[in-house]
């Protein structure tokens, strides 16, 4: 099962490579958790085991202690310290405090999802590899699920494996530019997705209103688009929908809120003779496409 990354929505696919709250895989079933508890018992030399369904005793500098510290730092908004405990560390080592604040909104939103207490109920150590089991919010943020968090030993410390080997190599190569590049790529995808939603909203509105189209505020008021289409907070893009006086057609555009930081591409949607929307995009220096 692929391991997810617990970092923002872009960070944020920080999703960074996935936007799930947990760093690990959801346990497939409760019997897997019981099997893990059995493995813990046979590995007592490495971890102290408490009764079934209870938290374990966490030893200082152990894998479980690293996981505990990660979530505590994240909840307390000590973002640099938290990321230092993962294999994403090279991406933040070169960032100044000012540059790290560029990701503040995403990280603070993530910090708010961390429960006050993290129940860690399993730890398995095998050489320089370890797995920690904890109860964390899953896709449904209101429900806790068993998650498996992978770690490896680096020198005298344990680090959380938050991204796979290929991504880790990219992180080491890009350094502090990795998060910027990832955010831009993610915002490009989100802009395309929003423009697709606008196209579908216009179609739905026209079917309900005798073939007439509407501008952005009307589509949002009608419940056909989310309110965040009015802002660039979540996607890093500003959107504009133009409708002529006869309301028989429409066009849309999206430009980066801050060229080079929140996005590089400009997007446009226009209707053809058969009223079908077509999306175009290119790097236009942050200006709208004609």
C-alpha positions in Angstrom: 0.0 0.0 0.0 1.4 3.4 -0.9 2.4 5.6 1.9 0.8 9.0 2.0 2.4 12.2 3.0 1.1 14.3 5.8 1.8 17.8 4.6 -0.4 20.6 2.9 -2.8 20.4 0.0 -0.1 21.4 -2.5 2.8 20.8 0.1 -0.6 20.8 -0.9 -0.1 17.1 -3.2 3.5 19.1 0.3 0.2 16.3 -1.1 3.2 17.4 -0.9 2.7 14.3 -2.8 -0.7 13.4 -1.4 -3.0 15.6 0.6 -4.1 13.0 3.2 -3.6 13.9 6.8 -1.6 10.7 7.6 1.9 9.9 6.7 1.2 6.2 6.5 -1.2 3.7 5.0 -4.6 3.1 6.5 -4.7 -0.3 8.1 -6.7 -2.6 5.9 -8.6 -4.2 8.8 -8.5 -4.5 12.5 -6.9 -8.0 12.2 -3.9 -6.4 10.6 -3.5 -4.2 13.7 -3.8 -7.3 15.9 -1.1 -9.0 13.8 1.1 -5.9 14.3 0.5 -6.1 18.0 1.6 -9.7 17.9 4.8 -8.8 16.1 5.5 -6.1 18.7 5.3 -8.7 21.4 7.9 -10.9 19.7 10.1 -7.8 19.3 10.0 -6.7 23.0 13.7 -6.0 23.0 13.1 -3.0 20.8 9.9 -1.7 22.2 7.8 -1.7 25.3 4.4 -3.2 24.6 1.2 -2.2 26.5 -2.0 -4.2 26.6 -4.0 -4.6 23.4 -5.7 -1.4 22.1 -3.6 0.7 24.5 -0.8 3.1 23.9 2.7 1.8 24.1 5.5 3.1 26.3 7.5 5.5 24.1 11.3 5.3 24.6 13.3 8.5 24.1 14.8 8.8 20.5 12.8 5.8 19.3 10.8 5.7 16.1 7.6 6.2 18.1 9.2 9.2 19.8 10.0 10.7 16.4 6.4 10.3 15.2 5.2 11.9 18.5 7.6 14.8 18.1 6.6 15.3 14.4 2.9 15.7 15.1 3.6 17.8 18.2 5.8 20.2 16.3 3.3 20.4 13.5 0.4 21.1 15.8 2.5 23.8 17.5 3.3 25.3 14.1 7.0 24.5 14.4 7.1 23.7 10.7 10.8 23.6 10.1 11.4 21.4 13.1 8.6 19.0 11.9 9.8 18.7 8.3 13.4 18.1 9.6 12.1 14.9 11.1 11.2 13.6 7.6 13.1 12.8 4.4 11.8 16.1 3.0 14.4 17.9 5.1 16.6 19.0 2.1 13.7 21.0 0.8 13.6 23.3 3.8 17.2 23.4 4.9 18.0 26.2 2.5 14.8 28.2 3.1 15.0 31.4 5.1 12.3 32.0 7.6 10.8 34.6 5.2 10.7 32.0 2.4 9.1 29.4 4.7 6.3 31.9 5.4 5.4 31.6 1.7 3.9 28.3 2.6 2.4 29.5 5.9 -1.3 29.3 4.8 -1.0 25.7 3.7 1.0 24.6 6.7 -1.3 26.3 9.2 -4.3 24.7 7.6 -2.6 21.3 8.0 -1.6 22.0 11.6 -5.2 22.7 12.5 -6.1 19.1 11.5 -3.7 17.5 14.0 -5.6 16.1 17.0 -4.5 17.4 20.5 -3.3 13.9 21.3 -1.9 11.2 19.0 -2.5 7.6 20.1 0.6 5.6 19.2 -0.1 1.9 19.7 2.5 0.0 17.8 6.2 0.1 17.0 8.2 -2.5 15.1 12.0 -2.2 14.5 13.9 -4.3 12.1 17.5 -3.2 11.8 17.5 0.4 10.4 13.8 0.2 9.4 10.8 0.8 11.6 7.0 1.0 11.4 4.9 2.9 13.9 1.2 2.5 14.1 -1.0 5.4 15.3 -4.6 6.5 15.2 -4.8 9.6 12.9 -7.6 11.3 10.9 -8.1 9.7 7.5 -10.0 10.9 4.4 -12.9 11.7 6.8 -11.2 14.2 9.1 -13.7 13.5 11.8 -12.8 9.8 12.1 -9.5 8.3 13.4 -8.0 5.4 11.5 -5.0 3.2 12.1 -2.1 4.4 10.1 1.3 2.8 9.5 4.2 5.3 9.4 7.5 4.1 7.9 10.8 5.3 9.3 14.5 4.6 8.7 17.6 5.2 10.8 20.0 7.9 9.7 23.0 8.0 11.9 21.7 8.2 15.5 18.3 9.5 14.6 15.1 8.1 13.1 13.5 9.9 10.1 10.0 9.6 8.8 9.7 8.3 5.2 7.2 10.8 3.9 8.0 10.5 0.1 9.3 7.6 -2.0 12.8 7.1 -3.2 12.2 8.8 -6.6 10.7 11.9 -5.0 13.4 11.9 -2.3 16.1 12.1 -5.0 14.2 15.0 -6.6 14.0 16.8 -3.3 17.8 16.4 -2.8 18.4 17.7 -6.4 16.0 20.6 -6.2 16.7 21.6 -2.6 14.7 24.6 -1.5 13.3 25.1 -5.0 11.4 21.8 -4.7 8.5 23.1 -2.7 8.2 26.2 -5.0 8.2 24.0 -8.1 5.7 21.5 -6.6 3.4 24.3 -5.6 3.4 25.8 -9.0 2.8 22.4 -10.7 -0.1 21.8 -8.3 -1.6 25.2 -8.8 -1.5 24.6 -12.6 -3.5 21.4 -12.1 -5.9 23.2 -9.7 -6.5 26.0 -12.2 -7.3 23.5 -14.9 -9.7 21.8 -12.5 -11.4 25.1 -11.6 -11.9 26.1 -15.2 -13.4 22.7 -15.9 -15.8 23.3 -13.0 -16.7 26.7 -14.5 -17.4 25.0 -17.8 -19.8 22.5 -16.2 -21.4 25.2 -14.1 -22.1 27.3 -17.2 -23.7 24.3 -18.9 -25.8 23.6 -15.9 -26.9 27.2 -15.6 -27.8 27.5 -19.3 -30.0 24.4 -19.0 -31.8 26.0 -16.1 -32.1 29.5 -17.6 -33.2 29.1 -21.2 -29.7 28.9 -22.8 -28.3 32.0 -21.0 -24.9 32.1 -19.3 -23.8 33.9 -16.2 -20.7 35.6 -14.7 -18.8 34.2 -11.7 -20.7 35.7 -8.8 -24.0 34.5 -10.2 -22.7 30.9 -10.6 -21.4 31.0 -7.0 -24.7 32.4 -5.7 -26.6 29.6 -7.6 -24.4 27.0 -5.8 -22.8 25.8 -9.0 -19.3 26.9 -7.9 -17.5 27.0 -4.6 -16.9 30.4 -3.0 -13.2 30.0 -3.3 -13.5 30.6 -7.0 -13.6 34.3 -6.0 -10.2 34.2 -4.4 -6.7 33.0 -5.1 -6.1 31.6 -1.6 -6.6 27.9 -2.4 -5.5 27.7 -6.1 -3.0 30.6 -6.4 -5.0 31.9 -9.4 -7.4 34.7 -10.2 -10.4 33.8 -12.3 -12.6 35.9 -14.6 -15.7 35.0 -16.5 -16.9 37.3 -19.2 -20.5 37.1 -20.5 -21.8 39.5 -23.3 -24.9 41.5 -23.0 -27.1 38.9 -24.8 -25.8 36.2 -22.4 -25.5 33.7 -25.3 -21.9 32.9 -24.8 -19.1 33.1 -22.2 -15.4 32.9 -21.8 -13.1 32.5 -18.8 -9.5 33.2 -17.9 -7.1 32.3 -15.1 -3.9 34.1 -14.3 -1.4 33.5 -11.5 -1.9 35.7 -8.4 1.9 36.1 -8.2 3.7 35.2 -11.4 6.6 32.8 -10.8 5.4 32.0 -7.2 1.8 30.8 -7.4 2.0 29.9 -11.1 3.6 30.4 -14.5 0.9 29.6 -17.0 -2.1 31.7 -18.0 -5.3 29.9 -19.0 -8.2 30.7 -21.2 -11.5 28.9 -22.1 -13.5 29.9 -25.2 -16.5 28.4 -26.9 -16.4 27.1 -30.5 -19.3 27.4 -33.0 -21.0 24.4 -31.3 -20.8 26.0 -27.9 -18.1 23.5 -26.8 -15.4 24.9 -24.4 -11.8 24.7 -25.3 -8.9 25.3 -22.9 -5.6 26.9 -23.9 -2.6 27.7 -21.8 0.9 29.2 -22.1 3.4 31.1 -20.1 2.4 34.7 -20.8 4.4 36.4 -18.1 1.4 36.4 -15.8 -0.8 38.3 -18.2 -4.2 37.1 -19.5 -4.3 35.3 -22.8 -5.9 37.3 -25.6 
